[in-house]
Amino acid sequence: MANGWARDGAVQDQIDDTVMDAVLRARVMMPAGEGSDECDDCGEDIPAARRAALPGTRTCVACQSKRDASIRSVGINRRGSKDSQLR
């Protein structure tokens, strides 16, 4: 695919970088450290199945869903073409 100044294989490199960024972001968002039996936000008990599935969790599913909804992702335009800047 001819796209100006980019070298052959650049599109695949962009895809790979985007996937790697997503994986690294997911790893950073995973709970770490000592978990809790009670939710830090609402005080309700955290189910044993959730504590077993996510060691280190400190929030119940409902409160974690609220936290996740408030996170805004900032995308990076990895395409360097002028056309992508105009869209």
N, CA, C and O atoms as a GROMACS GRO file, in nm:
protein
  348
    1MET      N    1   0.085  -0.117   0.000
    1MET     CA    2   0.000   0.000   0.000
    1MET      C    3   0.089   0.124   0.000
    1MET      O    4   0.166   0.145   0.094
    2ALA      N    5   0.080   0.203  -0.103
    2ALA     CA    6   0.161   0.324  -0.113
    2ALA      C    7   0.093   0.436  -0.036
    2ALA      O    8  -0.024   0.466  -0.058
    3ASN      N    9   0.166   0.496   0.055
    3ASN     CA   10   0.106   0.604   0.134
    3ASN      C   11   0.204   0.718   0.157
    3ASN      O   12   0.207   0.776   0.265
    4GLY      N   13   0.282   0.751   0.057
    4GLY     CA   14   0.368   0.867   0.069
    4GLY      C   15   0.501   0.835   0.131
    4GLY      O   16   0.578   0.756   0.075
    5TRP      N   17   0.531   0.894   0.248
    5TRP     CA   18   0.663   0.883   0.308
    5TRP      C   19   0.681   0.761   0.398
    5TRP      O   20   0.793   0.730   0.439
    6ALA      N   21   0.575   0.692   0.427
    6ALA     CA   22   0.586   0.577   0.518
    6ALA      C   23   0.655   0.460   0.449
    6ALA      O   24   0.638   0.439   0.329
    7ARG      N   25   0.731   0.386   0.524
    7ARG     CA   26   0.799   0.268   0.469
    7ARG      C   27   0.703   0.152   0.463
    7ARG      O   28   0.596   0.156   0.524
    8ASP      N   29   0.739   0.048   0.390
    8ASP     CA   30   0.657  -0.072   0.383
    8ASP      C   31   0.645  -0.135   0.521
    8ASP      O   32   0.744  -0.143   0.595
    9GLY      N   33   0.526  -0.178   0.556
    9GLY     CA   34   0.503  -0.241   0.686
    9GLY      C   35   0.468  -0.142   0.796
    9GLY      O   36   0.445  -0.184   0.910
   10ALA      N   37   0.464  -0.015   0.766
   10ALA     CA   38   0.437   0.086   0.868
   10ALA      C   39   0.296   0.072   0.925
   10ALA      O   40   0.274   0.098   1.044
   11VAL      N   41   0.202   0.033   0.842
   11VAL     CA   42   0.064   0.018   0.890
   11VAL      C   43   0.057  -0.091   0.996
   11VAL      O   44  -0.009  -0.074   1.099
   12GLN      N   45   0.124  -0.204   0.971
   12GLN     CA   46   0.125  -0.312   1.069
   12GLN      C   47   0.194  -0.268   1.198
   12GLN      O   48   0.151  -0.305   1.307
   13ASP      N   49   0.301  -0.190   1.186
   13ASP     CA   50   0.369  -0.138   1.304
   13ASP      C   51   0.275  -0.051   1.387
   13ASP      O   52   0.276  -0.057   1.510
   14GLN      N   53   0.194   0.030   1.320
   14GLN     CA   54   0.098   0.114   1.391
   14GLN      C   55  -0.005   0.030   1.464
   14GLN      O   56  -0.042   0.060   1.577
   15ILE      N   57  -0.052  -0.075   1.397
   15ILE     CA   58  -0.150  -0.165   1.461
   15ILE      C   59  -0.087  -0.232   1.582
   15ILE      O   60  -0.147  -0.237   1.689
   16ASP      N   61   0.035  -0.283   1.565
   16ASP     CA   62   0.104  -0.349   1.676
   16ASP      C   63   0.125  -0.254   1.794
   16ASP      O   64   0.106  -0.293   1.909
   17ASP      N   65   0.164  -0.130   1.765
   17ASP     CA   66   0.185  -0.032   1.872
   17ASP      C   67   0.055   0.001   1.945
   17ASP      O   68   0.054   0.017   2.067
   18THR      N   69  -0.054   0.010   1.871
   18THR     CA   70  -0.184   0.039   1.932
   18THR      C   71  -0.227  -0.075   2.024
   18THR      O   72  -0.276  -0.051   2.134
   19VAL      N   73  -0.208  -0.198   1.979
   19VAL     CA   74  -0.242  -0.315   2.061
   19VAL      C   75  -0.154  -0.319   2.185
   19VAL      O   76  -0.203  -0.344   2.295
   20MET      N   77  -0.024  -0.295   2.169
   20MET     CA   78   0.068  -0.297   2.284
   20MET      C   79   0.031  -0.189   2.385
   20MET      O   80   0.035  -0.213   2.506
   21ASP      N   81  -0.005  -0.070   2.337
   21ASP     CA   82  -0.048   0.036   2.428
   21ASP      C   83  -0.171  -0.007   2.508
   21ASP      O   84  -0.179   0.020   2.628
   22ALA      N   85  -0.265  -0.073   2.443
   22ALA     CA   86  -0.386  -0.119   2.511
   22ALA      C   87  -0.353  -0.224   2.616
   22ALA      O   88  -0.410  -0.223   2.726
   23VAL      N   89  -0.263  -0.315   2.584
   23VAL     CA   90  -0.222  -0.420   2.678
   23VAL      C   91  -0.153  -0.357   2.799
   23VAL      O   92  -0.182  -0.392   2.914
   24LEU      N   93  -0.061  -0.265   2.775
   24LEU     CA   94   0.010  -0.200   2.885
   24LEU      C   95  -0.085  -0.121   2.973
   24LEU      O   96  -0.072  -0.121   3.095
   25ARG      N   97  -0.181  -0.052   2.912
   25ARG     CA   98  -0.279   0.025   2.988
   25ARG      C   99  -0.364  -0.068   3.076
   25ARG      O  100  -0.392  -0.037   3.192
   26ALA      N  101  -0.404  -0.183   3.020
   26ALA     CA  102  -0.484  -0.279   3.097
   26ALA      C  103  -0.404  -0.334   3.215
   26ALA      O  104  -0.458  -0.353   3.324
   27ARG      N  105  -0.275  -0.359   3.194
   27ARG     CA  106  -0.191  -0.409   3.304
   27ARG      C  107  -0.177  -0.306   3.415
   27ARG      O  108  -0.177  -0.340   3.533
   28VAL      N  109  -0.165  -0.179   3.378
   28VAL     CA  110  -0.153  -0.073   3.478
   28VAL      C  111  -0.282  -0.060   3.558
   28VAL      O  112  -0.278  -0.028   3.677
   29MET      N  113  -0.395  -0.083   3.494
   29MET     CA  114  -0.524  -0.067   3.559
   29MET      C  115  -0.560  -0.184   3.651
   29MET      O  116  -0.654  -0.174   3.730
   30MET      N  117  -0.486  -0.294   3.642
   30MET     CA  118  -0.514  -0.410   3.727
   30MET      C  119  -0.484  -0.377   3.872
   30MET      O  120  -0.386  -0.308   3.901
   31PRO      N  121  -0.568  -0.424   3.965
   31PRO     CA  122  -0.542  -0.397   4.106
   31PRO      C  123  -0.415  -0.468   4.153
   31PRO      O  124  -0.384  -0.579   4.109
   32ALA      N  125  -0.343  -0.404   4.241
   32ALA     CA  126  -0.220  -0.460   4.295
   32ALA      C  127  -0.218  -0.436   4.445
   32ALA      O  128  -0.288  -0.349   4.496
   33GLY      N  129  -0.138  -0.513   4.513
   33GLY     CA  130  -0.127  -0.497   4.658
   33GLY      C  131  -0.229  -0.581   4.731
   33GLY      O  132  -0.288  -0.674   4.676
   34GLU      N  133  -0.248  -0.546   4.856
   34GLU     CA  134  -0.339  -0.621   4.941
   34GLU      C  135  -0.484  -0.581   4.912
   34GLU      O  136  -0.516  -0.462   4.903
   35GLY      N  137  -0.569  -0.681   4.898
   35GLY     CA  138  -0.710  -0.656   4.872
   35GLY      C  139  -0.786  -0.625   4.999
   35GLY      O  140  -0.728  -0.613   5.107
   36SER      N  141  -0.916  -0.611   4.984
   36SER     CA  142  -1.000  -0.576   5.098
   36SER      C  143  -1.126  -0.663   5.095
   36SER      O  144  -1.170  -0.706   4.988
   37ASP      N  145  -1.182  -0.688   5.211
   37ASP     CA  146  -1.308  -0.762   5.220
   37ASP      C  147  -1.428  -0.671   5.197
   37ASP      O  148  -1.536  -0.716   5.160
   38GLU      N  149  -1.408  -0.542   5.220
   38GLU     CA  150  -1.515  -0.443   5.203
   38GLU      C  151  -1.474  -0.339   5.100
   38GLU      O  152  -1.357  -0.305   5.087
   39CYS      N  153  -1.573  -0.290   5.027
   39CYS     CA  154  -1.550  -0.190   4.923
   39CYS      C  155  -1.503  -0.059   4.985
   39CYS      O  156  -1.561  -0.012   5.084
   40ASP      N  157  -1.399   0.000   4.928
   40ASP     CA  158  -1.348   0.128   4.977
   40ASP      C  159  -1.447   0.242   4.953
   40ASP      O  160  -1.446   0.340   5.027
   41ASP      N  161  -1.532   0.229   4.851
   41ASP     CA  162  -1.624   0.338   4.817
   41ASP      C  163  -1.755   0.332   4.895
   41ASP      O  164  -1.797   0.432   4.954
   42CYS      N  165  -1.819   0.214   4.897
   42CYS     CA  166  -1.953   0.207   4.957
   42CYS      C  167  -1.957   0.128   5.088
   42CYS      O  168  -2.054   0.138   5.162
   43GLY      N  169  -1.854   0.050   5.118
   43GLY     CA  170  -1.850  -0.025   5.242
   43GLY      C  171  -1.916  -0.161   5.238
   43GLY      O  172  -1.913  -0.234   5.337
   44GLU      N  173  -1.976  -0.197   5.126
   44GLU     CA  174  -2.040  -0.329   5.112
   44GLU      C  175  -1.933  -0.438   5.104
   44GLU      O  176  -1.818  -0.412   5.070
   45ASP      N  177  -1.973  -0.561   5.135
   45ASP     CA  178  -1.881  -0.674   5.124
   45ASP      C  179  -1.848  -0.701   4.978
   45ASP      O  180  -1.935  -0.694   4.891
   46ILE      N  181  -1.721  -0.733   4.951
   46ILE     CA  182  -1.679  -0.773   4.817
   46ILE      C  183  -1.693  -0.925   4.812
   46ILE      O  184  -1.636  -0.994   4.897
   47PRO      N  185  -1.767  -0.980   4.714
   47PRO     CA  186  -1.787  -1.124   4.707
   47PRO      C  187  -1.653  -1.200   4.697
   47PRO      O  188  -1.557  -1.154   4.636
   48ALA      N  189  -1.651  -1.318   4.759
   48ALA     CA  190  -1.529  -1.399   4.760
   48ALA      C  191  -1.484  -1.435   4.619
   48ALA      O  192  -1.364  -1.442   4.592
   49ALA      N  193  -1.579  -1.457   4.528
   49ALA     CA  194  -1.544  -1.491   4.390
   49ALA      C  195  -1.469  -1.376   4.323
   49ALA      O  196  -1.375  -1.399   4.247
   50ARG      N  197  -1.511  -1.254   4.352
   50ARG     CA  198  -1.441  -1.138   4.293
   50ARG      C  199  -1.301  -1.124   4.353
   50ARG      O  200  -1.205  -1.096   4.281
   51ARG      N  201  -1.289  -1.145   4.483
   51ARG     CA  202  -1.157  -1.137   4.547
   51ARG      C  203  -1.064  -1.244   4.494
   51ARG      O  204  -0.944  -1.221   4.481
   52ALA      N  205  -1.119  -1.364   4.463
   52ALA     CA  206  -1.037  -1.472   4.409
   52ALA      C  207  -0.996  -1.443   4.264
   52ALA      O  208  -0.883  -1.473   4.224
   53ALA      N  209  -1.087  -1.386   4.187
   53ALA     CA  210  -1.059  -1.358   4.046
   53ALA      C  211  -0.964  -1.240   4.029
   53ALA      O  212  -0.881  -1.239   3.938
   54LEU      N  213  -0.975  -1.140   4.116
   54LEU     CA  214  -0.892  -1.019   4.109
   54LEU      C  215  -0.825  -0.994   4.244
   54LEU      O  216  -0.871  -0.910   4.321
   55PRO      N  217  -0.717  -1.066   4.272
   55PRO     CA  218  -0.647  -1.041   4.399
   55PRO      C  219  -0.603  -0.894   4.404
   55PRO      O  220  -0.549  -0.841   4.307
   56GLY      N  221  -0.624  -0.832   4.516
   56GLY     CA  222  -0.587  -0.693   4.530
   56GLY      C  223  -0.701  -0.596   4.507
   56GLY      O  224  -0.684  -0.475   4.522
   57THR      N  225  -0.818  -0.648   4.470
   57THR     CA  226  -0.931  -0.558   4.445
   57THR      C  227  -0.978  -0.495   4.575
   57THR      O  228  -0.977  -0.557   4.681
   58ARG      N  229  -1.020  -0.370   4.565
   58ARG     CA  230  -1.064  -0.296   4.683
   58ARG      C  231  -1.202  -0.234   4.662
   58ARG      O  232  -1.248  -0.157   4.746
   59THR      N  233  -1.268  -0.267   4.550
   59THR     CA  234  -1.401  -0.212   4.523
   59THR      C  235  -1.495  -0.323   4.476
   59THR      O  236  -1.452  -0.424   4.420
   60CYS      N  237  -1.624  -0.303   4.502
   60CYS     CA  238  -1.724  -0.397   4.453
   60CYS      C  239  -1.747  -0.371   4.304
   60CYS      O  240  -1.697  -0.273   4.249
   61VAL      N  241  -1.822  -0.458   4.239
   61VAL     CA  242  -1.844  -0.447   4.095
   61VAL      C  243  -1.915  -0.316   4.060
   61VAL      O  244  -1.878  -0.250   3.964
   62ALA      N  245  -2.017  -0.280   4.138
   62ALA     CA  246  -2.093  -0.158   4.108
   62ALA      C  247  -2.004  -0.034   4.118
   62ALA      O  248  -2.007   0.052   4.029
   63CYS      N  249  -1.926  -0.024   4.222
   63CYS     CA  250  -1.840   0.094   4.240
   63CYS      C  251  -1.728   0.096   4.136
   63CYS      O  252  -1.691   0.203   4.088
   64GLN      N  253  -1.674  -0.021   4.102
   64GLN     CA  254  -1.570  -0.026   4.000
   64GLN      C  255  -1.625   0.013   3.864
   64GLN      O  256  -1.556   0.077   3.784
   65SER      N  257  -1.750  -0.025   3.837
   65SER     CA  258  -1.813   0.015   3.711
   65SER      C  259  -1.827   0.166   3.703
   65SER      O  260  -1.806   0.225   3.597
   66LYS      N  261  -1.862   0.230   3.814
   66LYS     CA  262  -1.870   0.376   3.817
   66LYS      C  263  -1.734   0.439   3.793
   66LYS      O  264  -1.723   0.537   3.720
   67ARG      N  265  -1.630   0.383   3.855
   67ARG     CA  266  -1.495   0.434   3.835
   67ARG      C  267  -1.452   0.420   3.689
   67ARG      O  268  -1.396   0.512   3.630
   68ASP      N  269  -1.479   0.303   3.631
   68ASP     CA  270  -1.440   0.278   3.492
   68ASP      C  271  -1.512   0.371   3.396
   68ASP      O  272  -1.455   0.412   3.295
   69ALA      N  273  -1.637   0.403   3.426
   69ALA     CA  274  -1.715   0.491   3.338
   69ALA      C  275  -1.660   0.633   3.339
   69ALA      O  276  -1.678   0.707   3.242
   70SER      N  277  -1.594   0.671   3.446
   70SER     CA  278  -1.544   0.808   3.457
   70SER      C  279  -1.406   0.826   3.392
   70SER      O  280  -1.359   0.939   3.379
   71ILE      N  281  -1.342   0.717   3.350
   71ILE     CA  282  -1.210   0.725   3.288
   71ILE      C  283  -1.225   0.765   3.142
   71ILE      O  284  -1.300   0.703   3.068
   72ARG      N  285  -1.153   0.868   3.103
   72ARG     CA  286  -1.154   0.914   2.965
   72ARG      C  287  -1.023   0.874   2.899
   72ARG      O  288  -0.915   0.901   2.953
   73SER      N  289  -1.032   0.812   2.786
   73SER     CA  290  -0.914   0.769   2.713
   73SER      C  291  -0.877   0.874   2.609
   73SER      O  292  -0.962   0.926   2.538
   74VAL      N  293  -0.750   0.904   2.602
   74VAL     CA  294  -0.700   0.998   2.503
   74VAL      C  295  -0.627   0.916   2.397
   74VAL      O  296  -0.526   0.851   2.426
   75GLY      N  297  -0.679   0.920   2.277
   75GLY     CA  298  -0.618   0.844   2.169
   75GLY      C  299  -0.503   0.920   2.106
   75GLY      O  300  -0.497   1.043   2.109
   76ILE      N  301  -0.412   0.845   2.049
   76ILE     CA  302  -0.298   0.902   1.980
   76ILE      C  303  -0.314   0.871   1.832
   76ILE      O  304  -0.334   0.756   1.794
   77ASN      N  305  -0.306   0.973   1.750
   77ASN     CA  306  -0.315   0.953   1.608
   77ASN      C  307  -0.180   0.907   1.558
   77ASN      O  308  -0.088   0.988   1.541
   78ARG      N  309  -0.167   0.777   1.535
   78ARG     CA  310  -0.039   0.722   1.491
   78ARG      C  311  -0.018   0.737   1.341
   78ARG      O  312   0.093   0.721   1.291
   79ARG      N  313  -0.124   0.769   1.269
   79ARG     CA  314  -0.109   0.788   1.126
   79ARG      C  315  -0.051   0.926   1.101
   79ARG      O  316  -0.103   1.025   1.153
   80GLY      N  317   0.052   0.934   1.026
   80GLY     CA  318   0.119   1.061   1.005
   80GLY      C  319   0.074   1.135   0.881
   80GLY      O  320   0.128   1.242   0.851
   81SER      N  321  -0.021   1.083   0.807
   81SER     CA  322  -0.059   1.148   0.684
   81SER      C  323  -0.142   1.273   0.709
   81SER      O  324  -0.210   1.284   0.810
   82LYS      N  325  -0.135   1.366   0.617
   82LYS     CA  326  -0.212   1.488   0.629
   82LYS      C  327  -0.361   1.458   0.623
   82LYS      O  328  -0.440   1.525   0.689
   83ASP      N  329  -0.399   1.358   0.545
   83ASP     CA  330  -0.541   1.322   0.533
   83ASP      C  331  -0.600   1.284   0.669
   83ASP      O  332  -0.713   1.322   0.699
   84SER      N  333  -0.526   1.211   0.751
   84SER     CA  334  -0.579   1.168   0.880
   84SER      C  335  -0.595   1.287   0.974
   84SER      O  336  -0.679   1.283   1.064
   85GLN      N  337  -0.517   1.391   0.954
   85GLN     CA  338  -0.526   1.509   1.039
   85GLN      C  339  -0.650   1.591   1.006
   85GLN      O  340  -0.699   1.667   1.090
   86LEU      N  341  -0.700   1.577   0.885
   86LEU     CA  342  -0.813   1.657   0.839
   86LEU      C  343  -0.947   1.593   0.870
   86LEU      O  344  -1.050   1.659   0.858
   87ARG      N  345  -0.949   1.467   0.908
   87ARG     CA  346  -1.075   1.397   0.933
   87ARG      C  347  -1.134   1.435   1.064
   87ARG      O  348  -1.241   1.385   1.100
   0.00000   0.00000   0.00000
